[in-house]
């Protein structure tokens, strides 16, 4: 069974972006804020995998009368995503408290 706390580089970056942004973001906004590290072609596949793992949740943006295009899907980090991010950044093993 795979380690649930294991993150790919893109998953880590997405969790960091959502944490530092302080709220919800949509996929292409994350691509724009990633300094070209995230790609348009893979962002939504990665976000879907992260949602399946419980690291992020999403909702469709409210439709506004007269708006062009489809409503955006907004993503935010979950409590589990925050826990995994913290575990990844500050592992329990190897740290010696003085």
Phi, psi and omega in degrees: 000133181292151179289118183293343180269359180282133181237142169282167178301319179292321178297317178300313181299317179297315178298320177296316179299315180295324179290313183286333179288331175080017179187220181264150175220156172256162189307310182291336174293320177295319178301313181296324183275359187264007182054045176068016177276330174262146183245147179303323185287345183237352186299316185284331173295314180296315179297321177297318177296319180293325177292320177299324179282347180088013181277332178225159172234161182220162175209154175280136177298146177298138178282134181251131178306128178086356180288149178266141177083178180278154176299146180281153172266122183261137182242146174217155180284142178265173175300321178295320177298319178295320179296314181295318178299314179296318178298321181291320182280328183230075183297147181290328185269142177092354178261127179251120178274137181252000000 
